[in-house]
Amino acid sequence: MYKRIAASCALVFAVNPVDAFEFSFHGMIKAEAVTSTEGVASFGSAYSHVAPTHALRTDVYGGAPATDQQMSYLNSQSTSLQISQTRFSLNMSHEKMRGVLELDFIDGEDGFTNQTALQAQEPRLRLATLYYDYSDNLTFFGGQKWSTASGIKSSGSYNWVGNGYRAGNTGFLAMEVGATYKVDSLTLTGALTGKGRNNSAGGVNANELGSMPGIAVDANYSFSGHKVGFAAHVAELNYEDEPGFSGGSNQDANLFKVYTTLNFGTVSLNAEYYTGESLNNQNALGIAPASGLDGSGTVRESYGESGYFAFASWNPAPGHNIKVGHGSASVDSGDRARLGLTALHENSTTYINYGYQAAEGVTTFVQFTHFDTEYGADFDSFSTVVGRAGVVFKF
């Protein structure tokens, strides 16, 4: 058997010699210290510095009113040392084919609570995408990639994974197959995409049921160094076909956004506005709770939401960069009465950072971020300040 395998490999390399393929390895090692003035969460409800997205309620712990000791914990300052937002990628090309494979080290399975690799962080697959450049104007793609409906992918923050999500930024990774067509300054992209997260312990779920996947589009136009664009992701969640269904109806999941990047010499301005419903079913990382079946099998109606973010980037001198940004998101007024005690109603973030290129590929940085978060049911607000400082080595 081993001889047959060796002979097969030899035949493959004889027909397709290795030097016909081009490989490049890239990555970023990010070492930093993170501190907060009180409880901050990373997408969930645990006190976590991994990828802060909002301030925690300090009067609720584990879904119940907090004891004095629990409130003392949630109101405490904290500091951690991290490398969790480090990542690397392998890029491959052969004639008209290109591929990218990117991983990072976030503990998504444990709810973004493990701060370091000593606490069982594992590699997480981010990108696994193939591109076929049919012509100078037309490219086909397929795989796991940034959603076609992402718009502006970065919020400008050094909190790469938190990235302003749940506070105005939306659109994350998605499984897609589609094409991009470029003509002059206009770029058009269309894709069939997964309707949402395939994360049901029971197997196929409402995000996968049905013959029709989601549809995503993006259109942007560049002029004089500037860009304006529109993006959308639409789908239907098939709750009526779920085995536990007892009442209600299928729900729409959609995301619509407009965005722009304006460049003026050493200053660039970036802004994005979105509106939609069931964003967290789409893995778009919005503020509202995901829709689904309740304990009795009745469909919970989807939540509508909207938000925006904007940031300015300034290079005052070679090697120096300053960014200032703000973002905010909120659940639509007609849906607020249905929010629970620990569900986010409105969340905003404001940050300022400074980066200095100390050497080729090496950047030192410092950032301060303020989170102001209002929760559902009683609409109480909580706030915290997060500071981070460290070094990034890009290779």
GILIN-V421588 format. One record per residue. N is the residue number from 1. RES is the residue in three letters. OMEGA is omega in radians with two decimals (NA if undefined). Layout:
n=N res=RES omega=OMEGA
n=N res=RES omega=OMEGA
//
This chain:
n=1 res=MET omega=-3.12
n=2 res=TYR omega=3.10
n=3 res=LYS omega=3.12
n=4 res=ARG omega=3.10
n=5 res=ILE omega=3.13
n=6 res=ALA omega=3.13
n=7 res=ALA omega=3.12
n=8 res=SER omega=3.12
n=9 res=CYS omega=3.12
n=10 res=ALA omega=3.13
n=11 res=LEU omega=3.12
n=12 res=VAL omega=-3.11
n=13 res=PHE omega=3.09
n=14 res=ALA omega=3.14
n=15 res=VAL omega=-3.12
n=16 res=ASN omega=-3.10
n=17 res=PRO omega=-3.07
n=18 res=VAL omega=-3.07
n=19 res=ASP omega=3.04
n=20 res=ALA omega=-3.14
n=21 res=PHE omega=3.09
n=22 res=GLU omega=-3.12
n=23 res=PHE omega=3.00
n=24 res=SER omega=-3.10
n=25 res=PHE omega=-3.12
n=26 res=HIS omega=3.09
n=27 res=GLY omega=3.12
n=28 res=MET omega=3.02
n=29 res=ILE omega=-3.07
n=30 res=LYS omega=3.09
n=31 res=ALA omega=-3.03
n=32 res=GLU omega=2.97
n=33 res=ALA omega=-3.12
n=34 res=VAL omega=3.12
n=35 res=THR omega=3.10
n=36 res=SER omega=-3.12
n=37 res=THR omega=3.03
n=38 res=GLU omega=-2.96
n=39 res=GLY omega=3.06
n=40 res=VAL omega=-3.07
n=41 res=ALA omega=3.07
n=42 res=SER omega=3.14
n=43 res=PHE omega=-3.07
n=44 res=GLY omega=-3.08
n=45 res=SER omega=3.11
n=46 res=ALA omega=3.07
n=47 res=TYR omega=-3.00
n=48 res=SER omega=3.09
n=49 res=HIS omega=-3.00
n=50 res=VAL omega=-3.12
n=51 res=ALA omega=-3.00
n=52 res=PRO omega=3.12
n=53 res=THR omega=-3.10
n=54 res=HIS omega=3.08
n=55 res=ALA omega=3.12
n=56 res=LEU omega=2.88
n=57 res=ARG omega=3.14
n=58 res=THR omega=3.10
n=59 res=ASP omega=3.11
n=60 res=VAL omega=3.12
n=61 res=TYR omega=-3.13
n=62 res=GLY omega=3.11
n=63 res=GLY omega=-3.13
n=64 res=ALA omega=3.09
n=65 res=PRO omega=-3.06
n=66 res=ALA omega=3.00
n=67 res=THR omega=3.12
n=68 res=ASP omega=-3.13
n=69 res=GLN omega=3.10
n=70 res=GLN omega=3.08
n=71 res=MET omega=3.09
n=72 res=SER omega=3.11
n=73 res=TYR omega=-3.08
n=74 res=LEU omega=3.12
n=75 res=ASN omega=-3.05
n=76 res=SER omega=2.94
n=77 res=GLN omega=3.11
n=78 res=SER omega=-3.14
n=79 res=THR omega=3.10
n=80 res=SER omega=3.04
n=81 res=LEU omega=-2.97
n=82 res=GLN omega=2.92
n=83 res=ILE omega=-2.92
n=84 res=SER omega=-3.11
n=85 res=GLN omega=3.00
n=86 res=THR omega=3.12
n=87 res=ARG omega=3.09
n=88 res=PHE omega=-3.12
n=89 res=SER omega=3.05
n=90 res=LEU omega=-3.13
n=91 res=ASN omega=-3.07
n=92 res=MET omega=3.07
n=93 res=SER omega=3.09
n=94 res=HIS omega=-3.08
n=95 res=GLU omega=-3.11
n=96 res=LYS omega=-3.13
n=97 res=MET omega=3.03
n=98 res=ARG omega=3.09
n=99 res=GLY omega=3.09
n=100 res=VAL omega=3.11
n=101 res=LEU omega=-3.06
n=102 res=GLU omega=3.11
n=103 res=LEU omega=2.96
n=104 res=ASP omega=-2.98
n=105 res=PHE omega=3.12
n=106 res=ILE omega=-3.11
n=107 res=ASP omega=-3.11
n=108 res=GLY omega=-3.12
n=109 res=GLU omega=-3.10
n=110 res=ASP omega=3.04
n=111 res=GLY omega=3.07
n=112 res=PHE omega=-3.12
n=113 res=THR omega=3.12
n=114 res=ASN omega=-3.03
n=115 res=GLN omega=-3.07
n=116 res=THR omega=3.14
n=117 res=ALA omega=3.10
n=118 res=LEU omega=3.14
n=119 res=GLN omega=2.95
n=120 res=ALA omega=2.95
n=121 res=GLN omega=3.14
n=122 res=GLU omega=3.06
n=123 res=PRO omega=3.12
n=124 res=ARG omega=3.13
n=125 res=LEU omega=3.11
n=126 res=ARG omega=-3.09
n=127 res=LEU omega=3.00
n=128 res=ALA omega=-2.92
n=129 res=THR omega=3.02
n=130 res=LEU omega=3.10
n=131 res=TYR omega=3.05
n=132 res=TYR omega=-3.12
n=133 res=ASP omega=-3.10
n=134 res=TYR omega=3.10
n=135 res=SER omega=3.11
n=136 res=ASP omega=-3.08
n=137 res=ASN omega=-2.97
n=138 res=LEU omega=3.10
n=139 res=THR omega=3.03
n=140 res=PHE omega=-3.14
n=141 res=PHE omega=3.06
n=142 res=GLY omega=3.11
n=143 res=GLY omega=3.09
n=144 res=GLN omega=-3.02
n=145 res=LYS omega=2.99
n=146 res=TRP omega=-3.13
n=147 res=SER omega=3.05
n=148 res=THR omega=-3.13
n=149 res=ALA omega=-3.10
n=150 res=SER omega=-3.07
n=151 res=GLY omega=3.05
n=152 res=ILE omega=-2.99
n=153 res=LYS omega=-3.08
n=154 res=SER omega=3.05
n=155 res=SER omega=3.14
n=156 res=GLY omega=-3.09
n=157 res=SER omega=3.00
n=158 res=TYR omega=2.98
n=159 res=ASN omega=-2.95
n=160 res=TRP omega=-3.04
n=161 res=VAL omega=3.02
n=162 res=GLY omega=2.86
n=163 res=ASN omega=3.13
n=164 res=GLY omega=3.10
n=165 res=TYR omega=-3.08
n=166 res=ARG omega=3.12
n=167 res=ALA omega=3.05
n=168 res=GLY omega=3.10
n=169 res=ASN omega=3.13
n=170 res=THR omega=3.10
n=171 res=GLY omega=-3.10
n=172 res=PHE omega=-3.10
n=173 res=LEU omega=-3.13
n=174 res=ALA omega=2.96
n=175 res=MET omega=-3.05
n=176 res=GLU omega=2.90
n=177 res=VAL omega=-3.05
n=178 res=GLY omega=-3.08
n=179 res=ALA omega=3.05
n=180 res=THR omega=3.14
n=181 res=TYR omega=-3.13
n=182 res=LYS omega=3.05
n=183 res=VAL omega=-3.05
n=184 res=ASP omega=-3.09
n=185 res=SER omega=-3.10
n=186 res=LEU omega=3.09
n=187 res=THR omega=-3.12
n=188 res=LEU omega=3.11
n=189 res=THR omega=3.05
n=190 res=GLY omega=-3.08
n=191 res=ALA omega=2.83
n=192 res=LEU omega=-2.99
n=193 res=THR omega=3.05
n=194 res=GLY omega=-3.12
n=195 res=LYS omega=-3.14
n=196 res=GLY omega=-3.06
n=197 res=ARG omega=3.08
n=198 res=ASN omega=-2.94
n=199 res=ASN omega=3.14
n=200 res=SER omega=3.09
n=201 res=ALA omega=-3.12
n=202 res=GLY omega=3.13
n=203 res=GLY omega=-3.12
n=204 res=VAL omega=-3.08
n=205 res=ASN omega=-3.06
n=206 res=ALA omega=3.10
n=207 res=ASN omega=-3.08
n=208 res=GLU omega=-3.09
n=209 res=LEU omega=-3.14
n=210 res=GLY omega=-3.10
n=211 res=SER omega=-3.05
n=212 res=MET omega=3.06
n=213 res=PRO omega=3.05
n=214 res=GLY omega=3.10
n=215 res=ILE omega=3.13
n=216 res=ALA omega=3.13
n=217 res=VAL omega=3.03
n=218 res=ASP omega=3.05
n=219 res=ALA omega=3.10
n=220 res=ASN omega=-3.06
n=221 res=TYR omega=-3.14
n=222 res=SER omega=3.13
n=223 res=PHE omega=3.07
n=224 res=SER omega=-3.13
n=225 res=GLY omega=3.13
n=226 res=HIS omega=3.12
n=227 res=LYS omega=2.99
n=228 res=VAL omega=-3.08
n=229 res=GLY omega=3.08
n=230 res=PHE omega=3.12
n=231 res=ALA omega=-3.14
n=232 res=ALA omega=3.06
n=233 res=HIS omega=-3.12
n=234 res=VAL omega=-3.14
n=235 res=ALA omega=3.02
n=236 res=GLU omega=3.12
n=237 res=LEU omega=-2.97
n=238 res=ASN omega=-3.14
n=239 res=TYR omega=-3.08
n=240 res=GLU omega=3.12
n=241 res=ASP omega=-3.13
n=242 res=GLU omega=-3.09
n=243 res=PRO omega=-3.12
n=244 res=GLY omega=-3.06
n=245 res=PHE omega=3.07
n=246 res=SER omega=-3.13
n=247 res=GLY omega=-3.10
n=248 res=GLY omega=-3.10
n=249 res=SER omega=3.05
n=250 res=ASN omega=-3.09
n=251 res=GLN omega=3.04
n=252 res=ASP omega=3.00
n=253 res=ALA omega=-3.09
n=254 res=ASN omega=3.12
n=255 res=LEU omega=3.10
n=256 res=PHE omega=-3.12
n=257 res=LYS omega=2.98
n=258 res=VAL omega=-3.08
n=259 res=TYR omega=3.13
n=260 res=THR omega=2.97
n=261 res=THR omega=-3.10
n=262 res=LEU omega=-3.09
n=263 res=ASN omega=3.13
n=264 res=PHE omega=3.14
n=265 res=GLY omega=-3.10
n=266 res=THR omega=-3.11
n=267 res=VAL omega=3.00
n=268 res=SER omega=3.11
n=269 res=LEU omega=-3.11
n=270 res=ASN omega=-3.11
n=271 res=ALA omega=-3.14
n=272 res=GLU omega=3.06
n=273 res=TYR omega=3.13
n=274 res=TYR omega=2.97
n=275 res=THR omega=-3.13
n=276 res=GLY omega=3.11
n=277 res=GLU omega=-3.10
n=278 res=SER omega=-3.10
n=279 res=LEU omega=-3.12
n=280 res=ASN omega=2.96
n=281 res=ASN omega=3.13
n=282 res=GLN omega=-3.00
n=283 res=ASN omega=3.12
n=284 res=ALA omega=3.01
n=285 res=LEU omega=3.05
n=286 res=GLY omega=-3.06
n=287 res=ILE omega=-3.00
n=288 res=ALA omega=3.06
n=289 res=PRO omega=3.07
n=290 res=ALA omega=3.03
n=291 res=SER omega=-3.11
n=292 res=GLY omega=3.10
n=293 res=LEU omega=3.05
n=294 res=ASP omega=-3.07
n=295 res=GLY omega=-3.13
n=296 res=SER omega=-3.13
n=297 res=GLY omega=3.10
n=298 res=THR omega=-3.11
n=299 res=VAL omega=3.00
n=300 res=ARG omega=-3.13
n=301 res=GLU omega=-3.13
n=302 res=SER omega=3.10
n=303 res=TYR omega=3.01
n=304 res=GLY omega=3.14
n=305 res=GLU omega=3.07
n=306 res=SER omega=-3.14
n=307 res=GLY omega=-3.12
n=308 res=TYR omega=2.90
n=309 res=PHE omega=3.11
n=310 res=ALA omega=3.03
n=311 res=PHE omega=3.10
n=312 res=ALA omega=3.12
n=313 res=SER omega=-3.08
n=314 res=TRP omega=3.04
n=315 res=ASN omega=-3.06
n=316 res=PRO omega=3.13
n=317 res=ALA omega=3.12
n=318 res=PRO omega=3.13
n=319 res=GLY omega=-3.12
n=320 res=HIS omega=3.12
n=321 res=ASN omega=3.08
n=322 res=ILE omega=3.07
n=323 res=LYS omega=3.04
n=324 res=VAL omega=-3.09
n=325 res=GLY omega=3.10
n=326 res=HIS omega=3.08
n=327 res=GLY omega=-3.13
n=328 res=SER omega=3.08
n=329 res=ALA omega=3.13
n=330 res=SER omega=3.05
n=331 res=VAL omega=-3.13
n=332 res=ASP omega=-3.05
n=333 res=SER omega=-3.12
n=334 res=GLY omega=-3.10
n=335 res=ASP omega=-3.01
n=336 res=ARG omega=-3.08
n=337 res=ALA omega=-3.10
n=338 res=ARG omega=-3.08
n=339 res=LEU omega=3.08
n=340 res=GLY omega=-3.03
n=341 res=LEU omega=-3.09
n=342 res=THR omega=3.08
n=343 res=ALA omega=3.14
n=344 res=LEU omega=3.06
n=345 res=HIS omega=3.10
n=346 res=GLU omega=-3.09
n=347 res=ASN omega=3.11
n=348 res=SER omega=3.11
n=349 res=THR omega=3.09
n=350 res=THR omega=-3.10
n=351 res=TYR omega=2.94
n=352 res=ILE omega=3.11
n=353 res=ASN omega=3.12
n=354 res=TYR omega=3.08
n=355 res=GLY omega=3.14
n=356 res=TYR omega=3.12
n=357 res=GLN omega=-3.06
n=358 res=ALA omega=3.12
n=359 res=ALA omega=3.14
n=360 res=GLU omega=-3.14
n=361 res=GLY omega=-3.08
n=362 res=VAL omega=3.12
n=363 res=THR omega=2.99
n=364 res=THR omega=-3.05
n=365 res=PHE omega=3.00
n=366 res=VAL omega=-3.12
n=367 res=GLN omega=3.00
n=368 res=PHE omega=-3.09
n=369 res=THR omega=3.07
n=370 res=HIS omega=3.06
n=371 res=PHE omega=3.05
n=372 res=ASP omega=-2.97
n=373 res=THR omega=3.09
n=374 res=GLU omega=-3.07
n=375 res=TYR omega=-3.10
n=376 res=GLY omega=-3.13
n=377 res=ALA omega=-3.13
n=378 res=ASP omega=3.07
n=379 res=PHE omega=3.02
n=380 res=ASP omega=-3.12
n=381 res=SER omega=3.11
n=382 res=PHE omega=-3.09
n=383 res=SER omega=3.08
n=384 res=THR omega=3.07
n=385 res=VAL omega=3.13
n=386 res=VAL omega=3.05
n=387 res=GLY omega=3.09
n=388 res=ARG omega=3.10
n=389 res=ALA omega=-3.11
n=390 res=GLY omega=-3.11
n=391 res=VAL omega=3.06
n=392 res=VAL omega=3.04
n=393 res=PHE omega=3.13
n=394 res=LYS omega=3.14
n=395 res=PHE omega=NA
//
